[in-house]
Amino acid sequence: MLLGLLVGAAALGGGFFGARKFTRERLRFVDAIRHPAAPVVAGALAAAIAWPVAILPVITVWTAAAFGVGVGAGVASGRDKQLPPPAA
């Protein structure tokens, strides 16, 4: 049980810091990243991509969900808040 908790925490932290770095460095000039739904979409897609890995004994569905939450929070944290949202 403790190993599963550590794996979940590592997935959450890795998703957060990886997504924040990628958003700051690679997506800073992309208009779509400033849309309010961008973190939700990124987190849902990350969780959906990580979900098939949950068949492994140590990694559970909750680990995939923690990874999705970490990616969504990382995208939200990595966006430039001073730029206005994109024009519709």
C-alpha positions in Angstrom: 0.0 0.0 0.0 2.8 2.4 0.8 4.5 1.6 -2.5 1.3 2.5 -4.4 1.1 5.8 -2.5 4.7 6.6 -3.4 4.0 5.8 -7.1 0.9 8.0 -7.1 2.8 10.9 -5.5 5.6 10.5 -8.1 3.1 10.5 -10.9 1.4 13.6 -9.5 4.7 15.4 -9.1 6.2 14.3 -12.3 3.1 15.3 -14.3 3.0 18.7 -12.6 6.6 19.6 -13.1 6.9 18.1 -16.5 3.8 19.9 -17.8 4.8 23.2 -16.2 8.2 23.1 -17.8 6.8 22.1 -21.2 4.2 24.8 -21.1 6.7 27.5 -20.1 9.3 26.6 -22.6 7.5 25.2 -25.6 4.0 26.5 -25.5 4.6 30.1 -24.5 3.7 31.5 -27.9 0.7 29.2 -28.6 -2.6 31.0 -28.2 -4.6 27.9 -27.4 -2.8 27.4 -24.1 -4.3 30.6 -22.7 -7.8 29.3 -23.2 -9.5 28.6 -19.8 -10.2 25.0 -20.7 -6.6 24.1 -21.7 -5.6 22.7 -18.3 -8.8 20.6 -18.1 -8.3 19.2 -21.6 -4.6 18.5 -21.0 -5.3 16.7 -17.6 -8.1 14.6 -19.1 -6.0 13.6 -22.1 -3.0 12.7 -19.8 -5.2 10.6 -17.6 -6.8 8.8 -20.6 -3.3 8.1 -22.0 -2.0 6.8 -18.7 -5.1 4.7 -17.9 -4.1 1.6 -19.9 -0.9 1.4 -17.8 -3.2 0.7 -14.8 -3.2 -3.0 -15.6 0.2 -3.2 -13.9 0.0 -4.4 -10.3 1.6 -1.3 -8.7 0.0 1.3 -10.9 -3.7 1.8 -10.3 -6.5 3.9 -11.9 -5.9 6.4 -9.1 -2.3 6.7 -10.1 -3.4 7.6 -13.7 -5.9 10.1 -12.2 -3.2 11.6 -10.1 -1.0 12.0 -13.2 -3.9 13.7 -15.0 -4.4 16.1 -12.1 -0.7 16.8 -12.0 -0.6 17.6 -15.7 -3.7 19.8 -15.5 -2.3 21.8 -12.6 1.1 22.0 -14.3 -0.4 23.5 -17.4 -2.4 26.0 -15.3 0.7 26.9 -13.4 2.9 27.2 -16.5 0.8 29.6 -18.5 1.7 33.3 -18.7 -1.1 35.0 -16.7 -0.2 38.5 -17.9 -1.1 37.9 -21.5 -4.8 38.4 -22.4 -6.9 35.3 -23.5 -7.0 34.7 -27.2 -9.6 36.5 -29.3 -12.5 34.3 -30.3 
